[in-house]
Each structure stands twice: as C-alpha cells, then as structure tokens.
Amino acid sequence: MAITQTQTLPAPFLTDVTKDYAKRLGQVTAPAMDTSKFAPTVAAQDPLQTQAYTLGQAGVGAYEPYMTQAGAYSGPSAYSSFMSPYQQDIIDATMADFDKQAAQGILGIGQRAAQTGNLGGGREGVLESEYQSQSDLNRAKLLASLRQQGFGQAQDLASRAFGQQMQMGQAVPALQQADISTVGTLGAQQQAFAQAQADAQREAARMEAYEPYERLGYLGTGITGMLGGYPGQYQSTVQPNPTPLQTALGIGTGIAGMYGAYKDMMK
C-alpha cells in the first residue's frame, strides 16, 4: 500500500535567504566580542580641580596667624605696643610749661606782698604755701590726665587692632574658599566635558561593535515577516516504493478477488 506524504515548503527564494541568514549569523556570533573597546571609563581630574585641592590643603589653618596676632592685642599689657613714642616728650613739655606758670604765680604773690608792705611776713608765707599746695595738686592732676589720655588712646588702638585681626582671620579663609570654589567649579566643568567626550567615544565603539548584530536583527525580522506572508505556496507529494511485504499482500488480495468473481459466475 502506497503511503502519501504531503509537505508544505516555503518559497524557494526564502529557503536561500534563510540559509544565508543562518550562515552569516554563525559568522558574526562565533568570535568573542572585545567589550574593552566600549567599557565605561571615568574622566581624570582636571588640573584646575587639582589646584583647588592644593589650595584647600594650603588654606587649612590659614586663620591661625591672625588669631595669634589678635591674642597679642588683648590682655592688660596690650596697650604697650600702641603707646605713642612721643608720649613722654609731650608730658615733659607740658609739665615744664606748667612749672613755669607755677613759678610765675609764686613770684606774683611776692610782688603783691611787697606792694602792700607784707614782704617776708606771715601772710605772704601762708599765701605761698597755699598756692604751692594747689599748684602741686593741679600738676599731679595734669600729669595723670596726660598719662590717662595716652593710655586710653593706646588701649583704643589695641582694641581696633584686635578687631581687625579677628576680621582678617574670618575674611582670609572665606576668600580662599571663594577661590577654591571658583577654581573647583571650572575644573568640574572641564572634567564633565572630558567625561562627555569619553562617553561619546564609548558609545561610538559600542555602536560599531553591535552594528553587525543589529543588521542581522533587521534581516531576521524581515525574513520572519516574509515567512509569515507565504504559507503553503509549494506542496510536494512523496509516494515511497512498496516493500516486498506490501507487494505480496497486494498480490494475495488480487487473487482472492479474482477467485470470488469466478465463483459468482458459476452459480
């Protein structure tokens, strides 16, 4: 008995296309891909960033000299550095003028005593003693005032200097920090630009490496679409030759049929 087999085959040109696709796919995917060409990289620090780091290190403790100097301008002896070098000269000149005026005052008492006829008398002595006591008191007050004035000026200058040093101790680090920030920002911008260039080069290398795969992917998608659009276009029937057993069975069946027909005719 013959066996009939029916096969649904794609169009012949699609068979050639799929064979070519399989061949090319093997050629592309067989070699190992060198992924080092598009491995992620990090851009190196820009020289400006290095400079900012150096400035930051140098700026640590930059306030200390100002704090030290400010300490010298505080305390009970801080005024001594600000005393006028002409202070004593001023005192000496002022006191000399005072003493000159005082001497003239004593001379005036004697002249008045002579005019009144009391020269050398007790009253003259009392007046001179009182005048001298008051003069000495005024002289002490004047001297104390001059010294106090010099001390007050020196103390005020020391206080101002202390405040200036404290302000410098705060301003210098702030100014350094501003420089560090500016330089660091510029360096970061340059590093970001270098990173963008490295990323672009990496992406270009990746696209180049994967281009054959993507091209084969497009081709495979197209073949899949064509295979779906040509179902059962060609059919073939295969009828195998009968085996000896099949032949014997066929002969036996024929003889039996002929014998049955002969018996019917003889009736």
KOLROKOL-299900 format. One record per residue (C-alpha): x, y, z; residue number from 0. Coordinates in nm, 3 decimals, padded with zeros to 5 digits. Layout:
N
<X:X | Y:Y | Z:Z | n:NUM>
...
REM end
This chain:
267
<X:00.000 | Y:00.000 | Z:00.000 | n:0>
<X:00.142 | Y:00.330 | Z:-00.103 | n:1>
<X:00.195 | Y:00.600 | Z:00.160 | n:2>
<X:00.147 | Y:00.958 | Z:00.051 | n:3>
<X:00.327 | Y:01.235 | Z:00.242 | n:4>
<X:00.242 | Y:01.599 | Z:00.184 | n:5>
<X:00.499 | Y:01.871 | Z:00.282 | n:6>
<X:00.435 | Y:02.242 | Z:00.295 | n:7>
<X:00.756 | Y:02.420 | Z:00.200 | n:8>
<X:00.841 | Y:02.793 | Z:00.188 | n:9>
<X:00.905 | Y:02.963 | Z:-00.139 | n:10>
<X:01.241 | Y:02.857 | Z:-00.285 | n:11>
<X:01.388 | Y:03.208 | Z:-00.263 | n:12>
<X:01.303 | Y:03.218 | Z:00.108 | n:13>
<X:01.491 | Y:02.893 | Z:00.160 | n:14>
<X:01.801 | Y:03.053 | Z:00.010 | n:15>
<X:01.756 | Y:03.364 | Z:00.223 | n:16>
<X:01.721 | Y:03.171 | Z:00.550 | n:17>
<X:02.025 | Y:02.958 | Z:00.470 | n:18>
<X:02.228 | Y:03.270 | Z:00.402 | n:19>
<X:02.099 | Y:03.427 | Z:00.723 | n:20>
<X:02.197 | Y:03.124 | Z:00.931 | n:21>
<X:02.543 | Y:03.125 | Z:00.777 | n:22>
<X:02.601 | Y:03.493 | Z:00.840 | n:23>
<X:02.462 | Y:03.466 | Z:01.194 | n:24>
<X:02.716 | Y:03.198 | Z:01.275 | n:25>
<X:03.000 | Y:03.403 | Z:01.131 | n:26>
<X:02.907 | Y:03.709 | Z:01.336 | n:27>
<X:02.835 | Y:03.544 | Z:01.669 | n:28>
<X:03.112 | Y:03.283 | Z:01.669 | n:29>
<X:03.403 | Y:03.519 | Z:01.756 | n:30>
<X:03.413 | Y:03.656 | Z:02.111 | n:31>
<X:03.332 | Y:04.027 | Z:02.128 | n:32>
<X:03.603 | Y:04.257 | Z:02.265 | n:33>
<X:03.399 | Y:04.462 | Z:02.511 | n:34>
<X:03.705 | Y:04.655 | Z:02.636 | n:35>
<X:03.663 | Y:04.897 | Z:02.346 | n:36>
<X:03.341 | Y:05.031 | Z:02.493 | n:37>
<X:03.390 | Y:04.963 | Z:02.864 | n:38>
<X:03.282 | Y:05.257 | Z:03.086 | n:39>
<X:03.562 | Y:05.498 | Z:03.180 | n:40>
<X:03.585 | Y:05.790 | Z:03.422 | n:41>
<X:03.749 | Y:06.112 | Z:03.309 | n:42>
<X:04.056 | Y:06.210 | Z:03.509 | n:43>
<X:04.053 | Y:06.513 | Z:03.735 | n:44>
<X:04.111 | Y:06.840 | Z:03.556 | n:45>
<X:04.428 | Y:07.034 | Z:03.654 | n:46>
<X:04.203 | Y:07.305 | Z:03.795 | n:47>
<X:04.046 | Y:07.052 | Z:04.031 | n:48>
<X:04.394 | Y:06.951 | Z:04.144 | n:49>
<X:04.475 | Y:07.317 | Z:04.200 | n:50>
<X:04.155 | Y:07.361 | Z:04.401 | n:51>
<X:04.253 | Y:07.062 | Z:04.616 | n:52>
<X:04.600 | Y:07.209 | Z:04.673 | n:53>
<X:04.450 | Y:07.545 | Z:04.766 | n:54>
<X:04.214 | Y:07.372 | Z:05.006 | n:55>
<X:04.503 | Y:07.197 | Z:05.180 | n:56>
<X:04.704 | Y:07.519 | Z:05.199 | n:57>
<X:04.404 | Y:07.704 | Z:05.341 | n:58>
<X:04.364 | Y:07.475 | Z:05.640 | n:59>
<X:04.453 | Y:07.681 | Z:05.947 | n:60>
<X:04.505 | Y:07.999 | Z:05.743 | n:61>
<X:04.333 | Y:08.194 | Z:06.020 | n:62>
<X:04.583 | Y:08.091 | Z:06.287 | n:63>
<X:04.839 | Y:08.374 | Z:06.231 | n:64>
<X:04.563 | Y:08.631 | Z:06.265 | n:65>
<X:04.427 | Y:08.468 | Z:06.577 | n:66>
<X:04.776 | Y:08.463 | Z:06.726 | n:67>
<X:04.827 | Y:08.830 | Z:06.648 | n:68>
<X:04.484 | Y:08.913 | Z:06.784 | n:69>
<X:04.585 | Y:08.743 | Z:07.110 | n:70>
<X:04.885 | Y:08.976 | Z:07.132 | n:71>
<X:04.645 | Y:09.271 | Z:07.110 | n:72>
<X:04.441 | Y:09.157 | Z:07.410 | n:73>
<X:04.515 | Y:09.142 | Z:07.781 | n:74>
<X:04.634 | Y:09.400 | Z:08.036 | n:75>
<X:04.958 | Y:09.484 | Z:07.853 | n:76>
<X:04.814 | Y:09.505 | Z:07.501 | n:77>
<X:04.822 | Y:09.886 | Z:07.507 | n:78>
<X:05.201 | Y:09.897 | Z:07.544 | n:79>
<X:05.256 | Y:09.825 | Z:07.175 | n:80>
<X:05.045 | Y:10.126 | Z:07.082 | n:81>
<X:05.181 | Y:10.389 | Z:07.319 | n:82>
<X:05.297 | Y:10.694 | Z:07.131 | n:83>
<X:05.676 | Y:10.721 | Z:07.120 | n:84>
<X:05.631 | Y:11.095 | Z:07.181 | n:85>
<X:05.416 | Y:11.046 | Z:07.489 | n:86>
<X:05.692 | Y:11.127 | Z:07.738 | n:87>
<X:05.809 | Y:11.422 | Z:07.532 | n:88>
<X:05.456 | Y:11.561 | Z:07.543 | n:89>
<X:05.439 | Y:11.508 | Z:07.918 | n:90>
<X:05.777 | Y:11.669 | Z:07.978 | n:91>
<X:05.694 | Y:11.972 | Z:07.766 | n:92>
<X:05.356 | Y:12.015 | Z:07.928 | n:93>
<X:05.495 | Y:11.980 | Z:08.278 | n:94>
<X:05.776 | Y:12.225 | Z:08.205 | n:95>
<X:05.524 | Y:12.480 | Z:08.086 | n:96>
<X:05.310 | Y:12.415 | Z:08.394 | n:97>
<X:05.608 | Y:12.458 | Z:08.626 | n:98>
<X:05.697 | Y:12.783 | Z:08.453 | n:99>
<X:05.347 | Y:12.914 | Z:08.505 | n:100>
<X:05.351 | Y:12.800 | Z:08.867 | n:101>
<X:05.679 | Y:12.980 | Z:08.930 | n:102>
<X:05.534 | Y:13.298 | Z:08.789 | n:103>
<X:05.241 | Y:13.255 | Z:09.027 | n:104>
<X:05.474 | Y:13.236 | Z:09.327 | n:105>
<X:05.659 | Y:13.544 | Z:09.200 | n:106>
<X:05.326 | Y:13.730 | Z:09.175 | n:107>
<X:05.250 | Y:13.662 | Z:09.541 | n:108>
<X:05.584 | Y:13.816 | Z:09.647 | n:109>
<X:05.530 | Y:14.120 | Z:09.432 | n:110>
<X:05.187 | Y:14.180 | Z:09.575 | n:111>
<X:05.325 | Y:14.134 | Z:09.929 | n:112>
<X:05.597 | Y:14.392 | Z:09.859 | n:113>
<X:05.341 | Y:14.637 | Z:09.727 | n:114>
<X:05.132 | Y:14.601 | Z:10.042 | n:115>
<X:05.429 | Y:14.610 | Z:10.275 | n:116>
<X:05.391 | Y:14.248 | Z:10.383 | n:117>
<X:05.701 | Y:14.113 | Z:10.211 | n:118>
<X:05.855 | Y:13.845 | Z:10.427 | n:119>
<X:05.556 | Y:13.847 | Z:10.659 | n:120>
<X:05.349 | Y:13.556 | Z:10.780 | n:121>
<X:05.065 | Y:13.626 | Z:10.545 | n:122>
<X:05.295 | Y:13.603 | Z:10.244 | n:123>
<X:05.417 | Y:13.267 | Z:10.363 | n:124>
<X:05.063 | Y:13.135 | Z:10.408 | n:125>
<X:04.964 | Y:13.251 | Z:10.061 | n:126>
<X:05.269 | Y:13.095 | Z:09.903 | n:127>
<X:05.213 | Y:12.768 | Z:10.089 | n:128>
<X:04.850 | Y:12.750 | Z:09.981 | n:129>
<X:04.944 | Y:12.837 | Z:09.626 | n:130>
<X:05.216 | Y:12.573 | Z:09.617 | n:131>
<X:04.985 | Y:12.305 | Z:09.753 | n:132>
<X:04.722 | Y:12.386 | Z:09.496 | n:133>
<X:04.984 | Y:12.403 | Z:09.223 | n:134>
<X:05.123 | Y:12.062 | Z:09.316 | n:135>
<X:04.771 | Y:11.919 | Z:09.314 | n:136>
<X:04.699 | Y:12.070 | Z:08.973 | n:137>
<X:05.032 | Y:11.944 | Z:08.845 | n:138>
<X:04.951 | Y:11.588 | Z:08.958 | n:139>
<X:04.608 | Y:11.606 | Z:08.801 | n:140>
<X:04.756 | Y:11.733 | Z:08.474 | n:141>
<X:05.021 | Y:11.462 | Z:08.470 | n:142>
<X:04.762 | Y:11.192 | Z:08.546 | n:143>
<X:04.536 | Y:11.330 | Z:08.275 | n:144>
<X:04.817 | Y:11.322 | Z:08.017 | n:145>
<X:04.910 | Y:10.968 | Z:08.109 | n:146>
<X:04.548 | Y:10.856 | Z:08.112 | n:147>
<X:04.494 | Y:11.014 | Z:07.774 | n:148>
<X:04.796 | Y:10.832 | Z:07.629 | n:149>
<X:04.685 | Y:10.504 | Z:07.787 | n:150>
<X:04.329 | Y:10.545 | Z:07.658 | n:151>
<X:04.449 | Y:10.612 | Z:07.305 | n:152>
<X:04.682 | Y:10.312 | Z:07.315 | n:153>
<X:04.407 | Y:10.091 | Z:07.456 | n:154>
<X:04.167 | Y:10.203 | Z:07.183 | n:155>
<X:04.425 | Y:10.133 | Z:06.913 | n:156>
<X:04.490 | Y:09.787 | Z:07.062 | n:157>
<X:04.117 | Y:09.714 | Z:07.061 | n:158>
<X:04.089 | Y:09.822 | Z:06.699 | n:159>
<X:04.386 | Y:09.610 | Z:06.602 | n:160>
<X:04.235 | Y:09.312 | Z:06.782 | n:161>
<X:03.910 | Y:09.355 | Z:06.588 | n:162>
<X:04.098 | Y:09.393 | Z:06.260 | n:163>
<X:04.293 | Y:09.072 | Z:06.318 | n:164>
<X:03.975 | Y:08.885 | Z:06.406 | n:165>
<X:03.810 | Y:09.012 | Z:06.088 | n:166>
<X:04.112 | Y:08.909 | Z:05.883 | n:167>
<X:04.105 | Y:08.567 | Z:06.046 | n:168>
<X:03.749 | Y:08.527 | Z:05.920 | n:169>
<X:03.792 | Y:08.702 | Z:05.584 | n:170>
<X:04.103 | Y:08.518 | Z:05.464 | n:171>
<X:03.952 | Y:08.165 | Z:05.485 | n:172>
<X:03.631 | Y:08.295 | Z:05.325 | n:173>
<X:03.825 | Y:08.450 | Z:05.037 | n:174>
<X:04.031 | Y:08.134 | Z:04.997 | n:175>
<X:03.714 | Y:07.927 | Z:04.996 | n:176>
<X:03.572 | Y:08.151 | Z:04.723 | n:177>
<X:03.884 | Y:08.093 | Z:04.513 | n:178>
<X:03.869 | Y:07.719 | Z:04.577 | n:179>
<X:03.503 | Y:07.711 | Z:04.480 | n:180>
<X:03.563 | Y:07.907 | Z:04.159 | n:181>
<X:03.863 | Y:07.700 | Z:04.054 | n:182>
<X:03.691 | Y:07.376 | Z:04.154 | n:183>
<X:03.377 | Y:07.464 | Z:03.957 | n:184>
<X:03.578 | Y:07.540 | Z:03.645 | n:185>
<X:03.769 | Y:07.215 | Z:03.689 | n:186>
<X:03.446 | Y:07.020 | Z:03.735 | n:187>
<X:03.309 | Y:07.170 | Z:03.414 | n:188>
<X:03.621 | Y:07.066 | Z:03.226 | n:189>
<X:03.604 | Y:06.717 | Z:03.375 | n:190>
<X:03.236 | Y:06.688 | Z:03.279 | n:191>
<X:03.325 | Y:06.787 | Z:02.922 | n:192>
<X:03.603 | Y:06.527 | Z:02.912 | n:193>
<X:03.360 | Y:06.268 | Z:03.054 | n:194>
<X:03.107 | Y:06.355 | Z:02.784 | n:195>
<X:03.374 | Y:06.303 | Z:02.519 | n:196>
<X:03.473 | Y:05.968 | Z:02.671 | n:197>
<X:03.107 | Y:05.859 | Z:02.684 | n:198>
<X:03.056 | Y:05.962 | Z:02.322 | n:199>
<X:03.362 | Y:05.766 | Z:02.212 | n:200>
<X:03.248 | Y:05.465 | Z:02.413 | n:201>
<X:02.902 | Y:05.482 | Z:02.257 | n:202>
<X:03.053 | Y:05.510 | Z:01.910 | n:203>
<X:03.265 | Y:05.200 | Z:01.977 | n:204>
<X:02.962 | Y:05.013 | Z:02.109 | n:205>
<X:02.755 | Y:05.105 | Z:01.805 | n:206>
<X:03.035 | Y:04.991 | Z:01.577 | n:207>
<X:03.070 | Y:04.659 | Z:01.762 | n:208>
<X:02.695 | Y:04.588 | Z:01.762 | n:209>
<X:02.627 | Y:04.711 | Z:01.409 | n:210>
<X:02.657 | Y:04.359 | Z:01.251 | n:211>
<X:02.419 | Y:04.221 | Z:01.516 | n:212>
<X:02.166 | Y:04.494 | Z:01.458 | n:213>
<X:02.191 | Y:04.450 | Z:01.083 | n:214>
<X:02.130 | Y:04.076 | Z:01.119 | n:215>
<X:01.844 | Y:04.154 | Z:01.356 | n:216>
<X:01.675 | Y:04.370 | Z:01.092 | n:217>
<X:01.733 | Y:04.096 | Z:00.835 | n:218>
<X:01.592 | Y:03.828 | Z:01.065 | n:219>
<X:01.284 | Y:04.040 | Z:01.133 | n:220>
<X:01.231 | Y:04.081 | Z:00.761 | n:221>
<X:01.269 | Y:03.710 | Z:00.694 | n:222>
<X:01.022 | Y:03.631 | Z:00.970 | n:223>
<X:00.771 | Y:03.865 | Z:00.810 | n:224>
<X:00.817 | Y:03.709 | Z:00.468 | n:225>
<X:00.784 | Y:03.357 | Z:00.606 | n:226>
<X:00.455 | Y:03.455 | Z:00.761 | n:227>
<X:00.337 | Y:03.605 | Z:00.432 | n:228>
<X:00.398 | Y:03.296 | Z:00.213 | n:229>
<X:00.236 | Y:02.996 | Z:00.385 | n:230>
<X:00.196 | Y:02.674 | Z:00.182 | n:231>
<X:00.290 | Y:02.819 | Z:-00.150 | n:232>
<X:00.452 | Y:02.496 | Z:-00.269 | n:233>
<X:00.344 | Y:02.143 | Z:-00.186 | n:234>
<X:00.514 | Y:01.818 | Z:-00.279 | n:235>
<X:00.376 | Y:01.460 | Z:-00.263 | n:236>
<X:00.613 | Y:01.178 | Z:-00.181 | n:237>
<X:00.495 | Y:00.819 | Z:-00.261 | n:238>
<X:00.753 | Y:00.562 | Z:-00.145 | n:239>
<X:00.804 | Y:00.235 | Z:-00.337 | n:240>
<X:00.612 | Y:-00.065 | Z:-00.183 | n:241>
<X:00.810 | Y:-00.307 | Z:00.028 | n:242>
<X:00.817 | Y:-00.684 | Z:-00.062 | n:243>
<X:00.562 | Y:-00.749 | Z:00.207 | n:244>
<X:00.335 | Y:-00.479 | Z:00.073 | n:245>
<X:00.372 | Y:-00.634 | Z:-00.279 | n:246>
<X:00.290 | Y:-00.985 | Z:-00.156 | n:247>
<X:-00.013 | Y:-00.864 | Z:00.030 | n:248>
<X:-00.127 | Y:-00.679 | Z:-00.277 | n:249>
<X:-00.091 | Y:-00.991 | Z:-00.498 | n:250>
<X:-00.279 | Y:-01.204 | Z:-00.249 | n:251>
<X:-00.558 | Y:-00.955 | Z:-00.233 | n:252>
<X:-00.584 | Y:-00.956 | Z:-00.614 | n:253>
<X:-00.601 | Y:-01.337 | Z:-00.639 | n:254>
<X:-00.865 | Y:-01.353 | Z:-00.372 | n:255>
<X:-01.073 | Y:-01.101 | Z:-00.560 | n:256>
<X:-01.045 | Y:-01.289 | Z:-00.886 | n:257>
<X:-01.149 | Y:-01.619 | Z:-00.722 | n:258>
<X:-01.451 | Y:-01.459 | Z:-00.567 | n:259>
<X:-01.561 | Y:-01.325 | Z:-00.902 | n:260>
<X:-01.524 | Y:-01.674 | Z:-01.068 | n:261>
<X:-01.748 | Y:-01.838 | Z:-00.806 | n:262>
<X:-02.017 | Y:-01.583 | Z:-00.871 | n:263>
<X:-02.016 | Y:-01.662 | Z:-01.243 | n:264>
<X:-02.055 | Y:-02.040 | Z:-01.191 | n:265>
<X:-02.365 | Y:-02.011 | Z:-00.986 | n:266>
REM end
